[in-house]
Amino acid sequence: MNIPSTSTLPRLAVSLAFSLTVIAALALLLRGWPFLTRLIVICSVLMFAACFASATRLLGRRAAASLAALAVVTGWSAEQMGSSYGWFFGSYTYTDVLGPQLGDVPVIIPMMWFALAYAGYVISNLIVWQTPGDGRTSVRRSAVMAFLAALVVTSYDLAADPYMVYGLEAWIMEKKDGWWFGETLQGFVGWMLVAFTIVFAFRLLLRRLPVAPVAAAPLGVVLVPLALYAGLMVFLATMGTPVETRTIAVFAMGVPLFCASCGLVRWRTEGRASVAAPVLKEAA
């Protein structure tokens, strides 16, 4: 059994104390809101915090902050335009289920755009390059990888969108005569466009930022976005509404998750081999 080192224990204690403080503060701020709303908000904030902490260790502080800023601003702007004018996703109106709103958009929505965009970035890299981060890349490669990341993100929405509308009633669609459980296909086009914009802009910005060496990243850091994606998949596979979307969640999200897991194993194996090689050579 691996026992945390003495240098790691203080950081774990600080992280735990910070998490408990955030939960307590949110519980106080959300007094009077329904229990489900409080639970959703707290879970969303913790997912954002976990992904940001992971991105900071994996990509570096400036890169993580840049991705978070891009995702939050772009996500909120797109959702605000969608709620107000019907752009990108179709015409819809948010209810109070998701908690406090900024403008017409619940605060947790742009936070989730960051978590999903980060997961899409890491998963797409593991699928293609067997590494959680590919650093500075050409514009063409950045566009291709951003498109794959957008596909990974939108795969989540295939089951999440019907659940949010029919299960949680988190928002009300003006048109429910579409070809996907009553939802219009425009929404998925919007998801692809917004996710692609976030990841592509981040990749272009990454060309000008210092890049952390991903080979030195701890396994737990890389597991965070994969665990988030897997957790969402399991939730939708067991709680999805309509019931047909549960099977869709397993295959739509399970395939990229499985491929990324295989890439993760290869990254870890080759990383250990590259570290052990100089030692073996010196011993010989």
Kinemage of the C-alpha trace (Angstrom):
@kinemage 1
@onewidth
@group {chain A} dominant
@subgroup {mainchain}
@vectorlist {calphas} color= white
{ca met a 1} P 0.000 0.000 0.000
{ca asn a 2} L 1.317 3.423 -0.965
{ca ile a 3} L 1.488 5.788 2.002
{ca pro a 4} L 1.428 9.537 1.198
{ca ser a 5} L 4.738 11.227 1.879
{ca thr a 6} L 5.065 13.872 4.556
{ca ser a 7} L 5.333 16.557 1.857
{ca thr a 8} L 2.056 15.408 0.327
{ca leu a 9} L 0.033 15.224 3.536
{ca pro a 10} L -0.113 19.002 4.145
{ca arg a 11} L -1.384 19.566 0.606
{ca leu a 12} L -4.030 16.893 1.063
{ca ala a 13} L -5.099 18.470 4.345
{ca val a 14} L -5.307 21.925 2.753
{ca ser a 15} L -7.310 20.559 -0.191
{ca leu a 16} L -9.721 18.764 2.126
{ca ala a 17} L -10.147 21.829 4.333
{ca phe a 18} L -10.719 24.044 1.282
{ca ser a 19} L -13.303 21.642 -0.148
{ca leu a 20} L -15.197 21.483 3.141
{ca thr a 21} L -15.114 25.277 3.380
{ca val a 22} L -16.506 25.637 -0.141
{ca ile a 23} L -19.281 23.157 0.591
{ca ala a 24} L -20.203 24.947 3.824
{ca ala a 25} L -20.179 28.362 2.111
{ca leu a 26} L -22.360 27.113 -0.740
{ca ala a 27} L -24.775 25.494 1.685
{ca leu a 28} L -25.178 28.831 3.473
{ca leu a 29} L -25.549 30.826 0.252
{ca leu a 30} L -28.166 28.422 -1.080
{ca arg a 31} L -30.368 28.360 1.994
{ca gly a 32} L -33.980 28.327 0.902
{ca trp a 33} L -33.246 26.572 -2.389
{ca pro a 34} L -34.533 22.991 -2.914
{ca phe a 35} L -32.208 20.195 -1.813
{ca leu a 36} L -31.739 18.947 -5.396
{ca thr a 37} L -30.635 22.392 -6.538
{ca arg a 38} L -28.143 22.684 -3.677
{ca leu a 39} L -26.759 19.234 -4.485
{ca ile a 40} L -26.364 20.055 -8.184
{ca val a 41} L -24.613 23.355 -7.474
{ca ile a 42} L -22.218 21.885 -4.903
{ca cys a 43} L -21.309 18.942 -7.171
{ca ser a 44} L -20.769 21.268 -10.140
{ca val a 45} L -18.489 23.592 -8.161
{ca leu a 46} L -16.458 20.655 -6.862
{ca met a 47} L -16.121 19.245 -10.394
{ca phe a 48} L -14.901 22.632 -11.605
{ca ala a 49} L -12.404 22.854 -8.741
{ca ala a 50} L -11.127 19.307 -9.297
{ca cys a 51} L -10.646 19.884 -13.029
{ca phe a 52} L -8.925 23.216 -12.452
{ca ala a 53} L -6.547 21.659 -9.917
{ca ser a 54} L -5.835 18.827 -12.370
{ca ala a 55} L -5.272 21.239 -15.270
{ca thr a 56} L -2.907 23.315 -13.149
{ca arg a 57} L -0.694 20.289 -12.462
{ca leu a 58} L -0.944 18.916 -15.996
{ca leu a 59} L -0.726 22.069 -18.131
{ca gly a 60} L 0.663 24.735 -15.802
{ca arg a 61} L -1.064 27.559 -13.964
{ca arg a 62} L -1.242 30.043 -16.827
{ca ala a 63} L -2.517 27.452 -19.269
{ca ala a 64} L -5.135 26.176 -16.802
{ca ala a 65} L -6.316 29.712 -16.037
{ca ser a 66} L -6.482 30.490 -19.761
{ca leu a 67} L -8.583 27.430 -20.507
{ca ala a 68} L -10.895 28.166 -17.585
{ca ala a 69} L -11.339 31.787 -18.675
{ca leu a 70} L -11.984 30.834 -22.307
{ca ala a 71} L -14.491 28.140 -21.355
{ca val a 72} L -16.384 30.251 -18.811
{ca val a 73} L -16.629 33.373 -20.987
{ca thr a 74} L -17.406 31.519 -24.211
{ca gly a 75} L -19.802 29.114 -22.524
{ca trp a 76} L -21.736 31.865 -20.749
{ca ser a 77} L -21.875 34.058 -23.866
{ca ala a 78} L -23.170 31.230 -26.038
{ca glu a 79} L -25.765 30.177 -23.471
{ca gln a 80} L -26.892 33.778 -22.953
{ca met a 81} L -27.329 34.271 -26.703
{ca gly a 82} L -29.169 30.956 -26.883
{ca ser a 83} L -31.517 31.779 -24.028
{ca ser a 84} L -32.142 35.340 -25.235
{ca tyr a 85} L -32.155 34.990 -29.026
{ca gly a 86} L -32.221 31.276 -29.835
{ca trp a 87} L -28.687 31.236 -31.234
{ca phe a 88} L -26.568 28.081 -31.386
{ca phe a 89} L -28.815 25.701 -29.411
{ca gly a 90} L -32.336 26.775 -30.342
{ca ser a 91} L -34.862 28.774 -28.298
{ca tyr a 92} L -35.068 27.802 -24.624
{ca thr a 93} L -35.531 29.273 -21.162
{ca tyr a 94} L -33.736 28.154 -18.005
{ca thr a 95} L -35.777 27.324 -14.912
{ca asp a 96} L -34.594 27.688 -11.306
{ca val a 97} L -33.538 24.037 -10.989
{ca leu a 98} L -29.846 24.742 -11.618
{ca gly a 99} L -29.587 27.497 -9.049
{ca pro a 100} L -28.566 31.189 -9.153
{ca gln a 101} L -28.261 32.823 -12.558
{ca leu a 102} L -26.026 35.411 -14.158
{ca gly a 103} L -28.248 37.090 -16.700
{ca asp a 104} L -30.421 34.292 -18.058
{ca val a 105} L -27.852 31.539 -17.463
{ca pro a 106} L -27.276 29.502 -14.269
{ca val a 107} L -23.815 30.183 -12.866
{ca ile a 108} L -22.853 26.511 -12.920
{ca ile a 109} L -23.393 26.154 -16.698
{ca pro a 110} L -20.203 27.977 -17.822
{ca met a 111} L -18.331 26.155 -15.056
{ca met a 112} L -19.438 22.852 -16.561
{ca trp a 113} L -18.287 24.028 -19.990
{ca phe a 114} L -14.788 24.272 -18.554
{ca ala a 115} L -14.914 20.820 -16.963
{ca leu a 116} L -16.213 19.219 -20.155
{ca ala a 117} L -13.788 21.096 -22.424
{ca tyr a 118} L -10.865 20.035 -20.245
{ca ala a 119} L -12.068 16.424 -20.270
{ca gly a 120} L -12.457 16.584 -24.056
{ca tyr a 121} L -8.939 17.983 -24.433
{ca val a 122} L -7.317 15.256 -22.318
{ca ile a 123} L -9.397 12.387 -23.724
{ca ser a 124} L -8.781 13.372 -27.356
{ca asn a 125} L -5.026 13.531 -26.721
{ca leu a 126} L -5.010 10.123 -25.076
{ca ile a 127} L -6.982 8.625 -27.960
{ca val a 128} L -4.731 9.927 -30.747
{ca trp a 129} L -1.301 10.490 -29.202
{ca gln a 130} L -1.410 8.310 -26.050
{ca thr a 131} L -0.510 11.323 -23.929
{ca pro a 132} L -2.767 13.633 -21.894
{ca gly a 133} L -1.260 16.765 -23.450
{ca asp a 134} L 0.480 17.342 -26.774
{ca gly a 135} L 1.866 20.818 -26.051
{ca arg a 136} L 2.309 23.401 -28.800
{ca thr a 137} L 1.013 22.179 -32.157
{ca ser a 138} L 0.393 23.493 -35.682
{ca val a 139} L -2.858 25.262 -36.531
{ca arg a 140} L -4.003 22.316 -38.651
{ca arg a 141} L -3.325 19.773 -35.935
{ca ser a 142} L -4.957 22.051 -33.371
{ca ala a 143} L -8.118 22.244 -35.493
{ca val a 144} L -8.273 18.469 -35.968
{ca met a 145} L -7.751 17.759 -32.276
{ca ala a 146} L -10.256 20.440 -31.262
{ca phe a 147} L -12.829 18.810 -33.549
{ca leu a 148} L -12.245 15.440 -31.878
{ca ala a 149} L -12.524 17.052 -28.433
{ca ala a 150} L -15.834 18.626 -29.520
{ca leu a 151} L -17.094 15.187 -30.566
{ca val a 152} L -16.160 13.807 -27.135
{ca val a 153} L -17.987 16.655 -25.380
{ca thr a 154} L -21.076 16.394 -27.594
{ca ser a 155} L -21.259 12.628 -27.003
{ca tyr a 156} L -22.110 13.483 -23.411
{ca asp a 157} L -24.940 15.736 -24.551
{ca leu a 158} L -26.637 12.954 -26.534
{ca ala a 159} L -28.021 11.584 -23.271
{ca ala a 160} L -27.635 14.645 -21.047
{ca asp a 161} L -29.854 16.978 -23.068
{ca pro a 162} L -32.992 14.797 -22.902
{ca tyr a 163} L -32.376 14.163 -19.193
{ca met a 164} L -32.001 17.859 -18.437
{ca val a 165} L -35.235 18.686 -20.268
{ca tyr a 166} L -37.481 15.753 -19.303
{ca gly a 167} L -35.860 14.518 -16.088
{ca leu a 168} L -34.678 17.631 -14.261
{ca glu a 169} L -36.730 20.155 -16.237
{ca ala a 170} L -33.680 22.411 -16.017
{ca trp a 171} L -34.801 24.372 -19.048
{ca ile a 172} L -37.833 24.595 -21.305
{ca met a 173} L -37.424 24.214 -25.054
{ca glu a 174} L -39.801 26.237 -27.210
{ca lys a 175} L -39.726 23.509 -29.858
{ca lys a 176} L -39.972 19.841 -28.875
{ca asp a 177} L -40.722 18.402 -32.295
{ca gly a 178} L -37.148 17.529 -33.218
{ca trp a 179} L -35.741 14.186 -34.295
{ca trp a 180} L -33.932 13.382 -31.039
{ca phe a 181} L -36.441 12.577 -28.301
{ca gly a 182} L -38.234 15.794 -29.145
{ca glu a 183} L -35.032 17.844 -29.154
{ca thr a 184} L -33.911 19.745 -32.234
{ca leu a 185} L -30.660 18.809 -33.945
{ca gln a 186} L -29.637 22.460 -33.802
{ca gly a 187} L -28.661 21.933 -30.170
{ca phe a 188} L -25.998 19.382 -31.062
{ca val a 189} L -24.616 21.645 -33.766
{ca gly a 190} L -24.357 24.327 -31.091
{ca trp a 191} L -22.539 21.977 -28.720
{ca met a 192} L -20.033 21.063 -31.434
{ca leu a 193} L -19.461 24.704 -32.343
{ca val a 194} L -19.020 25.992 -28.788
{ca ala a 195} L -16.825 23.076 -27.649
{ca phe a 196} L -14.669 23.365 -30.793
{ca thr a 197} L -14.281 27.120 -30.299
{ca ile a 198} L -13.158 26.734 -26.688
{ca val a 199} L -10.613 23.976 -27.314
{ca phe a 200} L -9.311 25.409 -30.603
{ca ala a 201} L -8.835 28.881 -29.104
{ca phe a 202} L -7.051 27.318 -26.141
{ca arg a 203} L -4.757 25.318 -28.393
{ca leu a 204} L -3.839 28.433 -30.356
{ca leu a 205} L -3.204 30.322 -27.112
{ca leu a 206} L -1.123 27.422 -25.816
{ca arg a 207} L 1.397 28.132 -28.599
{ca arg a 208} L 2.339 31.321 -26.706
{ca leu a 209} L 2.289 29.953 -23.156
{ca pro a 210} L 4.828 27.943 -21.167
{ca val a 211} L 3.890 24.270 -21.341
{ca ala a 212} L 4.377 21.935 -18.395
{ca pro a 213} L 6.054 18.572 -19.138
{ca val a 214} L 3.161 16.092 -19.119
{ca ala a 215} L 5.525 13.144 -18.745
{ca ala a 216} L 6.069 14.182 -15.127
{ca ala a 217} L 2.360 14.496 -14.321
{ca pro a 218} L 1.121 12.129 -11.569
{ca leu a 219} L -1.374 9.478 -12.616
{ca gly a 220} L -4.037 10.866 -10.292
{ca val a 221} L -3.939 14.228 -12.070
{ca val a 222} L -4.744 12.639 -15.428
{ca leu a 223} L -7.401 10.389 -13.933
{ca val a 224} L -9.489 13.392 -12.814
{ca pro a 225} L -10.978 14.304 -16.237
{ca leu a 226} L -11.414 10.619 -17.115
{ca ala a 227} L -13.164 9.958 -13.801
{ca leu a 228} L -15.426 12.964 -14.388
{ca tyr a 229} L -16.400 11.711 -17.836
{ca ala a 230} L -16.883 8.162 -16.542
{ca gly a 231} L -18.996 9.390 -13.631
{ca leu a 232} L -21.274 11.358 -15.945
{ca met a 233} L -21.593 8.304 -18.182
{ca val a 234} L -22.547 6.031 -15.289
{ca phe a 235} L -25.072 8.561 -14.000
{ca leu a 236} L -26.759 8.931 -17.393
{ca ala a 237} L -26.623 5.168 -17.974
{ca thr a 238} L -28.556 4.567 -14.751
{ca met a 239} L -30.714 7.682 -14.413
{ca gly a 240} L -31.168 8.888 -17.992
{ca thr a 241} L -34.598 9.989 -19.233
{ca pro a 242} L -36.106 8.760 -21.534
{ca val a 243} L -34.910 5.253 -20.727
{ca glu a 244} L -33.571 4.708 -24.262
{ca thr a 245} L -30.877 7.302 -23.645
{ca arg a 246} L -29.250 5.088 -21.022
{ca thr a 247} L -27.942 2.678 -23.629
{ca ile a 248} L -26.913 5.592 -25.820
{ca ala a 249} L -24.826 7.034 -22.968
{ca val a 250} L -22.931 3.768 -22.520
{ca phe a 251} L -21.840 3.510 -26.151
{ca ala a 252} L -21.558 7.203 -27.064
{ca met a 253} L -19.385 7.980 -24.042
{ca gly a 254} L -17.979 4.519 -23.395
{ca val a 255} L -16.113 4.207 -26.711
{ca pro a 256} L -13.978 7.369 -26.344
{ca leu a 257} L -13.486 6.628 -22.651
{ca phe a 258} L -12.236 3.094 -23.398
{ca cys a 259} L -9.892 4.321 -26.137
{ca ala a 260} L -8.542 7.041 -23.856
{ca ser a 261} L -7.992 4.491 -21.083
{ca cys a 262} L -5.921 2.372 -23.476
{ca gly a 263} L -3.917 5.473 -24.367
{ca leu a 264} L -3.422 6.193 -20.679
{ca val a 265} L -1.981 2.718 -20.086
{ca arg a 266} L 0.464 3.151 -22.966
{ca trp a 267} L 1.461 6.629 -21.729
{ca arg a 268} L 2.182 5.270 -18.267
{ca thr a 269} L 4.063 2.252 -19.618
{ca glu a 270} L 6.256 4.246 -21.982
{ca gly a 271} L 6.794 6.935 -19.353
{ca arg a 272} L 8.121 4.410 -16.842
{ca ala a 273} L 10.296 2.823 -19.535
{ca ser a 274} L 11.842 6.177 -20.478
{ca val a 275} L 12.627 6.906 -16.813
{ca ala a 276} L 14.100 3.436 -16.204
{ca ala a 277} L 16.239 3.395 -19.389
{ca pro a 278} L 18.993 5.793 -18.191
{ca val a 279} L 19.221 3.920 -14.886
{ca leu a 280} L 19.642 0.568 -16.612
{ca lys a 281} L 22.188 2.020 -19.002
{ca glu a 282} L 24.235 3.465 -16.142
{ca ala a 283} L 24.093 0.182 -14.259
{ca ala a 284} L 25.365 -1.695 -17.308
